[in-house]
């Protein structure tokens, strides 16, 4: 039985991770995502600080090839102690 998904793969998929702003969160998130998507396009990474500047949201848009790939990325992100949430 195949797993149902609303996405057609491959597709462009934004992955967002949030954490404290006191570390180089963008480098950490890109390093984790690169384990699963080796070629991340230039301009695929955006960073936005929270209103008070304590937290940072990093978005990496990738060419996703499967639901399993996305699940693995999210698992690695949420397993890391510096990542507070992954969306």
DSSP file (Angstrom, degrees, kcal/mol; ACC not computed):
  #  RESIDUE AA STRUCTURE BP1 BP2  ACC     N-H-->O    O-->H-N    N-H-->O    O-->H-N    TCO  KAPPA ALPHA  PHI   PSI    X-CA   Y-CA   Z-CA
    1    1 A X              0   0    0      0, 0.0     2,-0.3     0, 0.0     0, 0.0   0.000 360.0 360.0 360.0 132.0    0.0    0.0    0.0
    2    2 A X        -     0   0    0      1,-0.1     2,-0.4     0, 0.0     0, 0.0  -0.626 360.0-110.6 -89.6 149.0    1.4    3.4   -0.9
    3    3 A X        -     0   0    0     -2,-0.3     2,-0.3     1,-0.1    64,-0.1  -0.612  31.4-127.2 -79.9 131.8    1.2    6.3    1.5
    4    4 A X        +     0   0    0     -2,-0.4     2,-0.3     2,-0.0    -1,-0.1  -0.575  33.7 171.3 -80.4 139.8   -1.1    9.0    0.5
    5    5 A X        -     0   0    0     -2,-0.3    62,-0.0     2,-0.1     0, 0.0  -0.985  38.9-135.3-144.6 153.5    0.2   12.6    0.3
    6    6 A X  S    S+     0   0    0     -2,-0.3     2,-0.3     2,-0.0    -1,-0.0   0.561  83.3  84.6 -83.9  -8.4   -1.2   15.9   -1.0
    7    7 A X        -     0   0    0      4,-0.0     2,-0.6    -3,-0.0    -2,-0.1  -0.675  69.4-141.8 -98.0 148.2    2.0   16.7   -2.7
    8    8 A X        -     0   0    0     -2,-0.3     2,-0.3     2,-0.1    58,-0.1  -0.945  42.2-104.4-103.3 123.0    3.3   15.7   -6.1
    9    9 A X  S    S+     0   0    0     -2,-0.6    56,-0.2    56,-0.1     2,-0.1  -0.739  96.4  42.6-100.1 147.5    7.0   15.0   -6.0
   10   10 A X  S    S+     0   0    0     54,-0.8     2,-0.3    -2,-0.3    55,-0.2   0.572  85.4 144.4 -73.8 155.3    9.4   16.4   -6.8
   11   11 A X  E     -A   64   0A   0     53,-1.8    53,-2.9    -2,-0.1     2,-0.4  -0.987  56.1 -97.2-152.8 158.9    8.2   19.8   -5.6
   12   12 A X  E     -A   63   0A   0     -2,-0.3     2,-0.4    51,-0.2    51,-0.2  -0.681  47.1-177.7 -76.6 128.7    9.5   23.0   -4.1
   13   13 A X  E     -A   62   0A   0     49,-2.8    49,-2.5    -2,-0.4     2,-0.5  -0.977  21.0-141.3-137.7 121.7    9.0   22.7   -0.4
   14   14 A X  E     -A   61   0A   0     -2,-0.4     2,-0.5    47,-0.2    47,-0.3  -0.698  14.9-164.4 -84.1 128.4    9.7   25.4    2.3
   15   15 A X  E     -A   60   0A   0     45,-2.6    45,-2.9    -2,-0.5     2,-0.4  -0.955   6.4-164.3-111.4 125.3   11.1   24.0    5.6
   16   16 A X  E     +A   59   0A   0     -2,-0.5    71,-3.3    43,-0.2     2,-0.4  -0.925   8.9 179.5-115.8 134.6   11.0   26.4    8.5
   17   17 A X  E     -AB  58  86A   0     41,-2.7    41,-3.1    -2,-0.4     2,-0.4  -0.986   8.9-158.9-130.9 143.3   13.0   25.9   11.8
   18   18 A X  E     +AB  57  85A   0     67,-2.8    66,-2.7    -2,-0.4    67,-1.4  -0.937  22.8 140.2-124.4 146.1   13.0   28.2   14.8
   19   19 A X  E     -AB  56  83A   0     37,-1.9    37,-2.8    -2,-0.4    64,-0.1  -0.943  54.7 -50.9-163.4-178.4   15.5   28.6   17.6
   20   20 A X  E >   -A   55   0A   0     62,-0.5     3,-0.8    -2,-0.3    35,-0.3  -0.363  43.3-133.9 -66.6 146.1   17.3   31.1   19.8
   21   21 A X  T 3  S+     0   0    0     33,-2.9    34,-0.2     1,-0.2    -1,-0.1   0.486  89.6  84.9 -81.0  -2.7   19.0   33.9   18.0
   22   22 A X  T 3  S+     0   0    0     32,-0.4     2,-0.3     2,-0.1    -1,-0.2   0.422  86.4  56.0 -85.6   4.7   22.2   33.6   19.9
   23   23 A X  S <  S-     0   0    0     -3,-0.8     2,-2.4    59,-0.1     3,-0.2  -0.828 101.0 -94.6-124.5 168.2   23.7   30.9   17.7
   24   24 A X     >  +     0   0    0     -2,-0.3     4,-1.8     1,-0.2     3,-0.4  -0.486  56.0 166.1 -80.1  72.5   24.4   30.7   13.9
   25   25 A X  H  >  +     0   0    0     -2,-2.4     4,-2.9     1,-0.2     5,-0.2   0.838  65.7  59.8 -61.5 -37.2   21.1   29.0   13.5
   26   26 A X  H  > S+     0   0    0     -3,-0.2     4,-2.3     1,-0.2    -1,-0.2   0.915 107.0  46.4 -60.9 -42.0   21.0   29.5    9.7
   27   27 A X  H  > S+     0   0    0     -3,-0.4     4,-2.3     2,-0.2    -1,-0.2   0.899 113.2  50.0 -65.9 -39.7   24.3   27.5    9.3
   28   28 A X  H  X S+     0   0    0     -4,-1.8     4,-2.2     2,-0.2    -2,-0.2   0.939 112.0  46.3 -63.3 -48.3   23.0   24.8   11.6
   29   29 A X  H  X S+     0   0    0     -4,-2.9     4,-2.7     1,-0.2     5,-0.2   0.923 113.4  48.8 -62.9 -44.9   19.6   24.4    9.8
   30   30 A X  H  X S+     0   0    0     -4,-2.3     4,-2.6    -5,-0.2    -1,-0.2   0.905 109.7  52.9 -62.4 -41.0   21.3   24.4    6.3
   31   31 A X  H  X S+     0   0    0     -4,-2.3     4,-0.7    -5,-0.2    -1,-0.2   0.916 112.2  44.8 -60.4 -43.3   23.8   21.7    7.5
   32   32 A X  H >< S+     0   0    0     -4,-2.2     3,-0.9     1,-0.2     4,-0.4   0.934 114.8  47.0 -66.9 -46.4   21.0   19.5    8.8
   33   33 A X  H >X S+     0   0    0     -4,-2.7     4,-2.1     1,-0.2     3,-1.7   0.874 104.3  62.7 -64.1 -36.5   18.9   19.9    5.6
   34   34 A X  H 3< S+     0   0    0     -4,-2.6    -1,-0.2     1,-0.3    -2,-0.2   0.736  88.5  70.0 -63.0 -22.8   21.9   19.3    3.4
   35   35 A X  T << S+     0   0    0     -3,-0.9    -1,-0.3    -4,-0.7     3,-0.2   0.813 115.5  25.6 -60.4 -28.2   22.2   15.8    4.8
   36   36 A X  T <4 S+     0   0    0     -3,-1.7     2,-0.4    -4,-0.4    -2,-0.2   0.666 132.8  35.7-109.7 -25.0   19.0   15.0    2.9
   37   37 A X     <  -     0   0    0     -4,-2.1    -1,-0.2     1,-0.1    -2,-0.1  -0.823  66.7-174.3-132.4  90.7   19.2   17.6    0.0
   38   38 A X  S    S+     0   0    0     -2,-0.4     2,-0.9     1,-0.2    -1,-0.1   0.856  72.1  55.8 -60.6 -38.7   22.8   18.0   -1.0
   39   39 A X        +     0   0    0     24,-0.1     2,-0.6    -5,-0.0    24,-0.3  -0.804  64.0 177.2-103.9 102.7   22.2   20.9   -3.5
   40   40 A X        -     0   0    0     -2,-0.9    22,-0.1    22,-0.1     3,-0.1  -0.897  32.5-120.4 -98.7 124.2   20.4   23.8   -1.9
   41   41 A X    >   -     0   0    0     -2,-0.6     3,-1.9    20,-0.3     4,-0.2  -0.233  29.3 -96.5 -65.6 150.5   20.1   26.6   -4.4
   42   42 A X  T 3  S+     0   0    0      1,-0.3    -1,-0.1     2,-0.1     0, 0.0  -0.447 114.7  25.7 -62.3 136.8   21.5   30.0   -3.8
   43   43 A X  T 3  S+     0   0    0     -2,-0.1    -1,-0.3     2,-0.1    -2,-0.1   0.485  88.4 112.5  85.7   1.9   18.8   32.2   -2.4
   44   44 A X    <   +     0   0    0     -3,-1.9    17,-2.4    16,-0.1     2,-0.5   0.576  62.8  74.5 -82.5  -9.1   16.9   29.2   -0.9
   45   45 A X  E     +C   60   0A   0     15,-0.2     2,-0.3    -4,-0.2    15,-0.2  -0.908  56.4 174.4-112.5 127.3   17.6   30.3    2.7
   46   46 A X  E     -C   59   0A   0     13,-2.5    13,-2.8    -2,-0.5     2,-0.4  -0.956  11.7-158.4-127.2 150.3   15.9   33.2    4.4
   47   47 A X  E     -C   58   0A   0     -2,-0.3     2,-0.4    11,-0.2    11,-0.2  -0.984   8.2-178.1-129.9 139.1   16.2   34.3    8.0
   48   48 A X  E     -C   57   0A   0      9,-2.5     9,-2.8    -2,-0.4     2,-0.1  -0.976  18.1-140.5-138.0 123.2   13.8   36.4   10.1
   49   49 A X  E     -C   56   0A   0     -2,-0.4     7,-0.3     7,-0.2     5,-0.0  -0.448  28.6-106.6 -76.9 155.1   14.3   37.5   13.7
   50   50 A X    >   -     0   0    0      5,-2.7     3,-1.0    -2,-0.1    -1,-0.1  -0.268  40.4 -95.8 -70.8 169.0   11.3   37.5   16.1
   51   51 A X  T 3  S+     0   0    0      1,-0.3    -1,-0.1     2,-0.1    -2,-0.1   0.877 127.4  39.0 -57.0 -40.9    9.9   40.9   17.1
   52   52 A X  T 3  S-     0   0    0      1,-0.0    -1,-0.3     0, 0.0    -3,-0.0   0.496 110.2-121.5 -90.7  -2.8   12.0   41.1   20.3
   53   53 A X  S <  S+     0   0    0     -3,-1.0    -2,-0.1     2,-0.2   -32,-0.1   0.503  83.1 111.0  81.7   3.5   15.1   39.6   18.6
   54   54 A X  S    S+     0   0    0    -34,-0.1   -33,-2.9   -33,-0.1   -32,-0.4   0.764  76.4  40.8 -81.0 -25.2   15.4   36.6   20.9
   55   55 A X  E     -A   20   0A   0    -35,-0.3    -5,-2.7   -34,-0.2     2,-0.4  -0.815  66.5-150.9-124.4 161.7   14.5   34.0   18.3
   56   56 A X  E     -AC  19  49A   0    -37,-2.8   -37,-1.9    -2,-0.3     2,-0.5  -0.994   4.2-152.1-134.0 138.4   15.2   33.4   14.7
   57   57 A X  E     -AC  18  48A   0     -9,-2.8    -9,-2.5    -2,-0.4     2,-0.5  -0.958  13.7-166.9-110.2 124.5   13.1   31.7   12.0
   58   58 A X  E     -AC  17  47A   0    -41,-3.1   -41,-2.7    -2,-0.5     2,-0.5  -0.946   0.6-166.4-112.7 127.4   15.1   30.1    9.2
   59   59 A X  E     -AC  16  46A   0    -13,-2.8   -13,-2.5    -2,-0.5     2,-0.5  -0.964   4.0-174.1-115.7 128.3   13.3   28.9    6.0
   60   60 A X  E     -AC  15  45A   0    -45,-2.9   -45,-2.6    -2,-0.5     2,-0.6  -0.981  11.9-153.7-120.8 118.5   15.1   26.7    3.5
   61   61 A X  E     +A   14   0A   0    -17,-2.4   -20,-0.3    -2,-0.5     2,-0.3  -0.834  24.3 177.2 -95.3 122.3   13.2   26.0    0.3
   62   62 A X  E     -A   13   0A   0    -49,-2.5   -49,-2.8    -2,-0.6     2,-1.1  -0.778  41.0-109.9-122.2 162.6   14.3   22.6   -1.2
   63   63 A X  E     -A   12   0A   0    -24,-0.3     2,-0.3    -2,-0.3   -51,-0.2  -0.827  44.6-154.7 -88.6  98.7   13.4   20.4   -4.1
   64   64 A X  E     -A   11   0A   0    -53,-2.9   -53,-1.8    -2,-1.1   -54,-0.8  -0.584  18.7-173.6 -82.6 136.9   11.7   17.6   -2.2
   65   65 A X        -     0   0    0     -2,-0.3     2,-0.3     1,-0.3    -1,-0.1   0.644  63.8  -2.1-104.3 -17.8   11.7   14.2   -3.8
   66   66 A X     >  -     0   0    0      1,-0.1     4,-1.8   -55,-0.1    -1,-0.3  -0.990  62.5-110.4-165.1 162.6    9.5   12.2   -1.4
   67   67 A X  H  > S+     0   0    0     -2,-0.3     4,-2.8     1,-0.2     5,-0.2   0.871 118.3  57.6 -64.6 -37.4    7.5   12.3    1.9
   68   68 A X  H  > S+     0   0    0      1,-0.2     4,-2.3     2,-0.2    -1,-0.2   0.892 104.6  51.4 -60.8 -40.4   10.1   10.0    3.4
   69   69 A X  H  > S+     0   0    0      2,-0.2     4,-2.1     1,-0.2    -1,-0.2   0.936 112.0  45.9 -62.3 -46.7   12.8   12.6    2.6
   70   70 A X  H  X S+     0   0    0     -4,-1.8     4,-2.7     1,-0.2     5,-0.2   0.909 111.0  52.8 -63.6 -42.3   10.8   15.4    4.3
   71   71 A X  H  X S+     0   0    0     -4,-2.8     4,-2.3     1,-0.2    -1,-0.2   0.904 109.5  49.5 -58.8 -41.9   10.0   13.2    7.3
   72   72 A X  H  X S+     0   0    0     -4,-2.3     4,-2.4     2,-0.2    -1,-0.2   0.891 110.4  50.2 -65.9 -40.3   13.7   12.5    7.7
   73   73 A X  H  X S+     0   0    0     -4,-2.1     4,-2.5     1,-0.2    -2,-0.2   0.951 112.6  46.3 -62.0 -49.2   14.6   16.2    7.5
   74   74 A X  H  X S+     0   0    0     -4,-2.7     4,-2.7     1,-0.2     5,-0.2   0.876 111.2  52.9 -62.8 -37.3   12.0   17.1   10.1
   75   75 A X  H  X S+     0   0    0     -4,-2.3     4,-1.7    -5,-0.2    -1,-0.2   0.937 111.0  45.9 -63.0 -46.7   13.1   14.3   12.4
   76   76 A X  H  X S+     0   0    0     -4,-2.4     4,-0.8     2,-0.2    -2,-0.2   0.895 114.0  49.4 -63.5 -40.0   16.7   15.5   12.3
   77   77 A X  H >< S+     0   0    0     -4,-2.5     3,-0.9     1,-0.2     6,-0.3   0.949 113.2  44.6 -64.6 -48.3   15.7   19.1   12.9
   78   78 A X  H 3< S+     0   0    0     -4,-2.7    -1,-0.2     1,-0.2    -2,-0.2   0.756 108.0  59.7 -71.3 -22.3   13.5   18.3   15.8
   79   79 A X  H 3< S+     0   0    0     -4,-1.7     2,-0.3    -5,-0.2    -1,-0.2   0.724  85.8  93.3 -74.4 -20.8   16.1   16.0   17.3
   80   80 A X  S X< S-     0   0    0     -3,-0.9     3,-1.2    -4,-0.8    -4,-0.0  -0.577  74.9-139.9 -79.0 132.2   18.7   18.8   17.5
   81   81 A X  T 3  S+     0   0    0     -2,-0.3    -1,-0.1     1,-0.2    -4,-0.0   0.743  99.7  55.3 -64.9 -23.3   18.7   20.6   20.9
   82   82 A X  T 3  S+     0   0    0    -63,-0.1     2,-0.7    -5,-0.0   -62,-0.5   0.627  90.4  84.0 -84.5 -12.8   19.1   24.1   19.3
   83   83 A X  E <   -B   19   0A   0     -3,-1.2   -64,-0.2    -6,-0.3     3,-0.1  -0.816  54.2-178.6 -92.5 117.2   16.0   23.7   17.1
   84   84 A X  E     -     0   0A   0    -66,-2.7     2,-0.3    -2,-0.7   -65,-0.2   0.847  68.0  -1.5 -84.0 -35.8   12.9   24.6   19.2
   85   85 A X  E     -B   18   0A   0    -67,-1.4   -67,-2.8    -8,-0.0     2,-0.4  -0.992  56.2-157.5-154.7 147.1   10.3   23.9   16.4
   86   86 A X  E      B   17   0A   0     -2,-0.3   -69,-0.2   -69,-0.2    -8,-0.0  -0.998 360.0 360.0-128.9 132.0   10.3   22.8   12.8
   87   87 A X              0   0    0    -71,-3.3   -70,-0.2    -2,-0.4    -1,-0.1   0.339 360.0 360.0-122.2 360.0    7.3   23.5   10.5
